[in-house]
Amino acid sequence: MRLRTELRLGIGALLAVQALTTLAAVSLLGRMGPAVDVVMQENVVSIEAAEDMLAAVADPSPESTQHFIDGLARARANVTEEAEPALLDVLEARGPAALNGDAEARHDTVKAARALAEVNRDGMAKASVAARWRAFAGAWSAVLLGLLSFALSLVLTRRLRARIDDPLQELAAALEGVQEGCAVRRVEVFEGPEEVRRVSELVNRLLDDRRRPLDARPAQVHDPDARAALRLVLDELPGAVVVFSADGRPQVANLAALALEAADLDVARAGAPPWKVTPIGETGARLVRRPTPAEQTEDP
């Protein structure tokens, strides 16, 4: 996996968990409050209606009768508990007789009104318990998501340390060892991102190349000063002189060789007469020189 991809995946997963924790907490708190308020308001309306009906039965009068009817209507419109419809039916059936002075009807009506208020108080208590449980569940959900985020952070940290920090520390230690004189010190190639492995392998190749004898290295002259110095040496040799690399590319030539035509250069590359070839070490590079006319005359 490439380093950029690995970092994006790790940091993206961590940010996703953090965002999920925040959204879950906001969603839970945003839904819990209004739901509790609605239950409380509806139950309070029913309790107030029950109190109005009890007051009307305690002091019968034309106004009390209207209060009883209004209270019963409000209670019908705010049914929130399963036991309320049966109690409201009793109030509706026995209320008129209770308001007219029937003692038994009054007893039934008072009992039903008190039961209606008690049912709604129980509903409020249940809503409070449910709200506390939701808050408890929400808090622990946030805690669990936080722990998950923390665990992902630890995993990401350990992964970055093992796959990036440790290889870089090993690279620095290897280069310091070579600088201090340990010629055989090399970089241990860790399992990690492609870029880190490639750098470690490249450094090892450079260190291997640094240990090679001078005559075992590829004959390629890249330093301008070294190239100029070599050209001065070649200019002292008689005739045209060209140094070719192992793959046949001309590396440096003296002034006489610079005046050659392309065809002559091909003959020199092939080492055909009158060109004379002198191998350079064991690298495959070679020095090719064309003798001067005087030298060619002297040769038998």
Helices and strands as residue ranges (DSSP letters): H 3-58, H 62-77, H 84-99, H 103-160, I 161-165, H 166-179, H 194-211, G 214-216, H 224-235, E 240-244, E 250-253, H 255-258, H 262-270, E 276-279, E 286-290, H 293-298
